[in-house]
Amino acid sequence: MSYILQQFQMMLEDNYDEYCEQFENYLRFRHNEEFHANKHNHDHKHDH
């Protein structure tokens, strides 16, 4: 089991920058989706 964890840690270190970049893009994407959803809900309630 420790061998698998060691291999996984090496893989993370190799692709650490790429993972961070993808994670930031994911967070930004989620934030934009929630922002648009909240804005849409707010406008919808405001119309009624």
PDB file with one MODEL, atoms N, CA, C and O in Angstrom:
MODEL        1
ATOM      1  N   MET A   1       0.839  -1.202   0.000  1.00  0.00           N
ATOM      2  CA  MET A   1       0.000   0.000   0.000  1.00  0.00           C
ATOM      3  C   MET A   1       0.875   1.254   0.000  1.00  0.00           C
ATOM      4  O   MET A   1       0.585   2.221  -0.703  1.00  0.00           O
ATOM      5  N   SER A   2       1.932   1.228   0.783  1.00  0.00           N
ATOM      6  CA  SER A   2       2.818   2.395   0.827  1.00  0.00           C
ATOM      7  C   SER A   2       3.455   2.630  -0.534  1.00  0.00           C
ATOM      8  O   SER A   2       3.724   3.770  -0.913  1.00  0.00           O
ATOM      9  N   TYR A   3       3.698   1.533  -1.277  1.00  0.00           N
ATOM     10  CA  TYR A   3       4.283   1.683  -2.613  1.00  0.00           C
ATOM     11  C   TYR A   3       3.334   2.449  -3.528  1.00  0.00           C
ATOM     12  O   TYR A   3       3.766   3.319  -4.284  1.00  0.00           O
ATOM     13  N   ILE A   4       2.054   2.131  -3.462  1.00  0.00           N
ATOM     14  CA  ILE A   4       1.065   2.815  -4.298  1.00  0.00           C
ATOM     15  C   ILE A   4       0.988   4.289  -3.916  1.00  0.00           C
ATOM     16  O   ILE A   4       0.919   5.162  -4.781  1.00  0.00           O
ATOM     17  N   LEU A   5       1.001   4.556  -2.618  1.00  0.00           N
ATOM     18  CA  LEU A   5       0.960   5.947  -2.172  1.00  0.00           C
ATOM     19  C   LEU A   5       2.195   6.699  -2.636  1.00  0.00           C
ATOM     20  O   LEU A   5       2.115   7.871  -3.004  1.00  0.00           O
ATOM     21  N   GLN A   6       3.344   6.019  -2.618  1.00  0.00           N
ATOM     22  CA  GLN A   6       4.580   6.668  -3.052  1.00  0.00           C
ATOM     23  C   GLN A   6       4.507   6.989  -4.540  1.00  0.00           C
ATOM     24  O   GLN A   6       4.898   8.077  -4.962  1.00  0.00           O
ATOM     25  N   GLN A   7       4.006   6.045  -5.338  1.00  0.00           N
ATOM     26  CA  GLN A   7       3.855   6.285  -6.774  1.00  0.00           C
ATOM     27  C   GLN A   7       2.883   7.434  -7.027  1.00  0.00           C
ATOM     28  O   GLN A   7       3.107   8.271  -7.901  1.00  0.00           O
ATOM     29  N   PHE A   8       1.814   7.461  -6.259  1.00  0.00           N
ATOM     30  CA  PHE A   8       0.812   8.515  -6.422  1.00  0.00           C
ATOM     31  C   PHE A   8       1.400   9.873  -6.070  1.00  0.00           C
ATOM     32  O   PHE A   8       1.132  10.867  -6.745  1.00  0.00           O
ATOM     33  N   GLN A   9       2.207   9.913  -5.007  1.00  0.00           N
ATOM     34  CA  GLN A   9       2.830  11.172  -4.610  1.00  0.00           C
ATOM     35  C   GLN A   9       3.789  11.657  -5.690  1.00  0.00           C
ATOM     36  O   GLN A   9       3.843  12.852  -5.981  1.00  0.00           O
ATOM     37  N   MET A  10       4.544  10.740  -6.284  1.00  0.00           N
ATOM     38  CA  MET A  10       5.456  11.113  -7.366  1.00  0.00           C
ATOM     39  C   MET A  10       4.673  11.656  -8.553  1.00  0.00           C
ATOM     40  O   MET A  10       5.082  12.633  -9.179  1.00  0.00           O
ATOM     41  N   MET A  11       3.553  11.025  -8.859  1.00  0.00           N
ATOM     42  CA  MET A  11       2.731  11.468  -9.977  1.00  0.00           C
ATOM     43  C   MET A  11       2.182  12.866  -9.698  1.00  0.00           C
ATOM     44  O   MET A  11       2.144  13.709 -10.594  1.00  0.00           O
ATOM     45  N   LEU A  12       1.757  13.113  -8.460  1.00  0.00           N
ATOM     46  CA  LEU A  12       1.247  14.436  -8.106  1.00  0.00           C
ATOM     47  C   LEU A  12       2.332  15.489  -8.238  1.00  0.00           C
ATOM     48  O   LEU A  12       2.081  16.585  -8.738  1.00  0.00           O
ATOM     49  N   GLU A  13       3.530  15.166  -7.794  1.00  0.00           N
ATOM     50  CA  GLU A  13       4.621  16.133  -7.872  1.00  0.00           C
ATOM     51  C   GLU A  13       4.954  16.449  -9.321  1.00  0.00           C
ATOM     52  O   GLU A  13       5.306  17.583  -9.646  1.00  0.00           O
ATOM     53  N   ASP A  14       4.843  15.450 -10.195  1.00  0.00           N
ATOM     54  CA  ASP A  14       5.142  15.679 -11.611  1.00  0.00           C
ATOM     55  C   ASP A  14       4.114  16.611 -12.239  1.00  0.00           C
ATOM     56  O   ASP A  14       4.462  17.458 -13.061  1.00  0.00           O
ATOM     57  N   ASN A  15       2.863  16.458 -11.859  1.00  0.00           N
ATOM     58  CA  ASN A  15       1.787  17.213 -12.504  1.00  0.00           C
ATOM     59  C   ASN A  15       1.169  18.239 -11.563  1.00  0.00           C
ATOM     60  O   ASN A  15       0.023  18.648 -11.748  1.00  0.00           O
ATOM     61  N   TYR A  16       1.928  18.652 -10.558  1.00  0.00           N
ATOM     62  CA  TYR A  16       1.348  19.520  -9.524  1.00  0.00           C
ATOM     63  C   TYR A  16       0.842  20.831 -10.118  1.00  0.00           C
ATOM     64  O   TYR A  16      -0.278  21.254  -9.833  1.00  0.00           O
ATOM     65  N   ASP A  17       1.667  21.474 -10.943  1.00  0.00           N
ATOM     66  CA  ASP A  17       1.261  22.755 -11.536  1.00  0.00           C
ATOM     67  C   ASP A  17       0.027  22.581 -12.406  1.00  0.00           C
ATOM     68  O   ASP A  17      -0.871  23.424 -12.405  1.00  0.00           O
ATOM     69  N   GLU A  18      -0.008  21.476 -13.150  1.00  0.00           N
ATOM     70  CA  GLU A  18      -1.150  21.244 -14.031  1.00  0.00           C
ATOM     71  C   GLU A  18      -2.416  21.015 -13.211  1.00  0.00           C
ATOM     72  O   GLU A  18      -3.483  21.527 -13.553  1.00  0.00           O
ATOM     73  N   TYR A  19      -2.298  20.251 -12.135  1.00  0.00           N
ATOM     74  CA  TYR A  19      -3.455  20.014 -11.277  1.00  0.00           C
ATOM     75  C   TYR A  19      -3.970  21.321 -10.675  1.00  0.00           C
ATOM     76  O   TYR A  19      -5.176  21.567 -10.639  1.00  0.00           O
ATOM     77  N   CYS A  20      -3.040  22.155 -10.204  1.00  0.00           N
ATOM     78  CA  CYS A  20      -3.444  23.429  -9.600  1.00  0.00           C
ATOM     79  C   CYS A  20      -4.164  24.300 -10.623  1.00  0.00           C
ATOM     80  O   CYS A  20      -5.171  24.936 -10.314  1.00  0.00           O
ATOM     81  N   GLU A  21      -3.639  24.319 -11.837  1.00  0.00           N
ATOM     82  CA  GLU A  21      -4.254  25.156 -12.873  1.00  0.00           C
ATOM     83  C   GLU A  21      -5.654  24.651 -13.199  1.00  0.00           C
ATOM     84  O   GLU A  21      -6.590  25.441 -13.320  1.00  0.00           O
ATOM     85  N   GLN A  22      -5.797  23.337 -13.342  1.00  0.00           N
ATOM     86  CA  GLN A  22      -7.113  22.774 -13.637  1.00  0.00           C
ATOM     87  C   GLN A  22      -8.074  23.022 -12.477  1.00  0.00           C
ATOM     88  O   GLN A  22      -9.258  23.285 -12.688  1.00  0.00           O
ATOM     89  N   PHE A  23      -7.555  22.936 -11.247  1.00  0.00           N
ATOM     90  CA  PHE A  23      -8.405  23.147 -10.074  1.00  0.00           C
ATOM     91  C   PHE A  23      -8.885  24.592 -10.006  1.00  0.00           C
ATOM     92  O   PHE A  23     -10.043  24.849  -9.678  1.00  0.00           O
ATOM     93  N   GLU A  24      -7.999  25.534 -10.316  1.00  0.00           N
ATOM     94  CA  GLU A  24      -8.397  26.944 -10.323  1.00  0.00           C
ATOM     95  C   GLU A  24      -9.446  27.195 -11.398  1.00  0.00           C
ATOM     96  O   GLU A  24     -10.411  27.925 -11.172  1.00  0.00           O
ATOM     97  N   ASN A  25      -9.255  26.587 -12.575  1.00  0.00           N
ATOM     98  CA  ASN A  25     -10.243  26.747 -13.643  1.00  0.00           C
ATOM     99  C   ASN A  25     -11.584  26.165 -13.215  1.00  0.00           C
ATOM    100  O   ASN A  25     -12.636  26.732 -13.508  1.00  0.00           O
ATOM    101  N   TYR A  26     -11.540  25.022 -12.515  1.00  0.00           N
ATOM    102  CA  TYR A  26     -12.771  24.395 -12.047  1.00  0.00           C
ATOM    103  C   TYR A  26     -13.488  25.295 -11.041  1.00  0.00           C
ATOM    104  O   TYR A  26     -14.703  25.478 -11.113  1.00  0.00           O
ATOM    105  N   LEU A  27     -12.719  25.855 -10.101  1.00  0.00           N
ATOM    106  CA  LEU A  27     -13.333  26.745  -9.111  1.00  0.00           C
ATOM    107  C   LEU A  27     -13.926  27.970  -9.782  1.00  0.00           C
ATOM    108  O   LEU A  27     -15.019  28.411  -9.424  1.00  0.00           O
ATOM    109  N   ARG A  28     -13.210  28.521 -10.753  1.00  0.00           N
ATOM    110  CA  ARG A  28     -13.700  29.703 -11.459  1.00  0.00           C
ATOM    111  C   ARG A  28     -14.980  29.355 -12.219  1.00  0.00           C
ATOM    112  O   ARG A  28     -15.929  30.139 -12.242  1.00  0.00           O
ATOM    113  N   PHE A  29     -15.000  28.174 -12.839  1.00  0.00           N
ATOM    114  CA  PHE A  29     -16.179  27.734 -13.580  1.00  0.00           C
ATOM    115  C   PHE A  29     -17.372  27.570 -12.638  1.00  0.00           C
ATOM    116  O   PHE A  29     -18.478  28.014 -12.947  1.00  0.00           O
ATOM    117  N   ARG A  30     -17.143  26.931 -11.489  1.00  0.00           N
ATOM    118  CA  ARG A  30     -18.211  26.746 -10.513  1.00  0.00           C
ATOM    119  C   ARG A  30     -18.731  28.095 -10.013  1.00  0.00           C
ATOM    120  O   ARG A  30     -19.939  28.289  -9.881  1.00  0.00           O
ATOM    121  N   HIS A  31     -17.826  29.011  -9.741  1.00  0.00           N
ATOM    122  CA  HIS A  31     -18.213  30.332  -9.234  1.00  0.00           C
ATOM    123  C   HIS A  31     -19.077  31.054 -10.263  1.00  0.00           C
ATOM    124  O   HIS A  31     -20.088  31.661  -9.909  1.00  0.00           O
ATOM    125  N   ASN A  32     -18.688  30.991 -11.526  1.00  0.00           N
ATOM    126  CA  ASN A  32     -19.464  31.659 -12.571  1.00  0.00           C
ATOM    127  C   ASN A  32     -20.842  31.029 -12.704  1.00  0.00           C
ATOM    128  O   ASN A  32     -21.837  31.736 -12.867  1.00  0.00           O
ATOM    129  N   GLU A  33     -20.906  29.696 -12.636  1.00  0.00           N
ATOM    130  CA  GLU A  33     -22.201  29.021 -12.754  1.00  0.00           C
ATOM    131  C   GLU A  33     -23.121  29.435 -11.608  1.00  0.00           C
ATOM    132  O   GLU A  33     -24.290  29.750 -11.830  1.00  0.00           O
ATOM    133  N   GLU A  34     -22.595  29.434 -10.384  1.00  0.00           N
ATOM    134  CA  GLU A  34     -23.417  29.806  -9.236  1.00  0.00           C
ATOM    135  C   GLU A  34     -23.818  31.268  -9.313  1.00  0.00           C
ATOM    136  O   GLU A  34     -24.934  31.628  -8.937  1.00  0.00           O
ATOM    137  N   PHE A  35     -22.919  32.109  -9.796  1.00  0.00           N
ATOM    138  CA  PHE A  35     -23.221  33.534  -9.917  1.00  0.00           C
ATOM    139  C   PHE A  35     -24.368  33.752 -10.893  1.00  0.00           C
ATOM    140  O   PHE A  35     -25.298  34.504 -10.599  1.00  0.00           O
ATOM    141  N   HIS A  36     -24.312  33.102 -12.051  1.00  0.00           N
ATOM    142  CA  HIS A  36     -25.375  33.260 -13.042  1.00  0.00           C
ATOM    143  C   HIS A  36     -26.683  32.668 -12.524  1.00  0.00           C
ATOM    144  O   HIS A  36     -27.755  33.224 -12.759  1.00  0.00           O
ATOM    145  N   ALA A  37     -26.593  31.546 -11.823  1.00  0.00           N
ATOM    146  CA  ALA A  37     -27.804  30.916 -11.293  1.00  0.00           C
ATOM    147  C   ALA A  37     -28.453  31.827 -10.257  1.00  0.00           C
ATOM    148  O   ALA A  37     -29.668  32.022 -10.278  1.00  0.00           O
ATOM    149  N   ASN A  38     -27.659  32.381  -9.359  1.00  0.00           N
ATOM    150  CA  ASN A  38     -28.207  33.271  -8.334  1.00  0.00           C
ATOM    151  C   ASN A  38     -28.775  34.534  -8.958  1.00  0.00           C
ATOM    152  O   ASN A  38     -29.828  35.017  -8.543  1.00  0.00           O
ATOM    153  N   LYS A  39     -28.082  35.068  -9.952  1.00  0.00           N
ATOM    154  CA  LYS A  39     -28.560  36.276 -10.618  1.00  0.00           C
ATOM    155  C   LYS A  39     -29.892  35.990 -11.314  1.00  0.00           C
ATOM    156  O   LYS A  39     -30.813  36.804 -11.252  1.00  0.00           O
ATOM    157  N   HIS A  40     -29.992  34.844 -11.970  1.00  0.00           N
ATOM    158  CA  HIS A  40     -31.222  34.481 -12.662  1.00  0.00           C
ATOM    159  C   HIS A  40     -32.367  34.325 -11.663  1.00  0.00           C
ATOM    160  O   HIS A  40     -33.472  34.814 -11.900  1.00  0.00           O
ATOM    161  N   ASN A  41     -32.107  33.653 -10.561  1.00  0.00           N
ATOM    162  CA  ASN A  41     -33.146  33.474  -9.550  1.00  0.00           C
ATOM    163  C   ASN A  41     -33.581  34.816  -8.979  1.00  0.00           C
ATOM    164  O   ASN A  41     -34.769  35.038  -8.742  1.00  0.00           O
ATOM    165  N   HIS A  42     -32.640  35.692  -8.763  1.00  0.00           N
ATOM    166  CA  HIS A  42     -32.961  37.011  -8.211  1.00  0.00           C
ATOM    167  C   HIS A  42     -33.835  37.797  -9.195  1.00  0.00           C
ATOM    168  O   HIS A  42     -34.830  38.403  -8.799  1.00  0.00           O
ATOM    169  N   ASP A  43     -33.463  37.785 -10.460  1.00  0.00           N
ATOM    170  CA  ASP A  43     -34.253  38.510 -11.459  1.00  0.00           C
ATOM    171  C   ASP A  43     -35.651  37.911 -11.563  1.00  0.00           C
ATOM    172  O   ASP A  43     -36.635  38.635 -11.718  1.00  0.00           O
ATOM    173  N   HIS A  44     -35.732  36.591 -11.478  1.00  0.00           N
ATOM    174  CA  HIS A  44     -37.022  35.935 -11.611  1.00  0.00           C
ATOM    175  C   HIS A  44     -37.946  36.344 -10.464  1.00  0.00           C
ATOM    176  O   HIS A  44     -39.122  36.635 -10.680  1.00  0.00           O
ATOM    177  N   LYS A  45     -37.410  36.363  -9.253  1.00  0.00           N
ATOM    178  CA  LYS A  45     -38.218  36.776  -8.105  1.00  0.00           C
ATOM    179  C   LYS A  45     -38.579  38.253  -8.219  1.00  0.00           C
ATOM    180  O   LYS A  45     -39.670  38.659  -7.818  1.00  0.00           O
ATOM    181  N   HIS A  46     -37.690  39.039  -8.751  1.00  0.00           N
ATOM    182  CA  HIS A  46     -37.913  40.477  -8.856  1.00  0.00           C
ATOM    183  C   HIS A  46     -39.041  40.776  -9.856  1.00  0.00           C
ATOM    184  O   HIS A  46     -39.806  41.721  -9.664  1.00  0.00           O
ATOM    185  N   ASP A  47     -39.142  39.976 -10.911  1.00  0.00           N
ATOM    186  CA  ASP A  47     -40.182  40.216 -11.916  1.00  0.00           C
ATOM    187  C   ASP A  47     -41.563  40.008 -11.310  1.00  0.00           C
ATOM    188  O   ASP A  47     -42.496  40.752 -11.612  1.00  0.00           O
ATOM    189  N   HIS A  48     -41.693  38.996 -10.453  1.00  0.00           N
ATOM    190  CA  HIS A  48     -42.996  38.749  -9.850  1.00  0.00           C
ATOM    191  C   HIS A  48     -43.190  39.687  -8.691  1.00  0.00           C
ATOM    192  O   HIS A  48     -44.230  39.650  -8.034  1.00  0.00           O
TER     193      HIS A  48
ENDMDL
END
